């Protein structure tokens, strides 16, 4: 016999924990993404400045191609059996996704 009360409590705890962890990670991810964007922007500006002073020669075509190659490599990977993964982590991942979006939006 299935004890629906303990099942509901377990699912509720999983969703709440997932939401809390997702919120923290979402908030942190947005802060880290901003920091990385600033660092990359400053680095590219520094490269352009050094190139304008003829101190450094940058092959901008290769720089752009490396970003495209990395994106294509990430897109070509096949995920594992996504149906089983989704079903086994639905309660935690649902809360995590909601918390992540809330934390990312509040950052």
Order of alpha helices (4+ residues) and beta strands (2+ residues): alpha-alpha-alpha-alpha
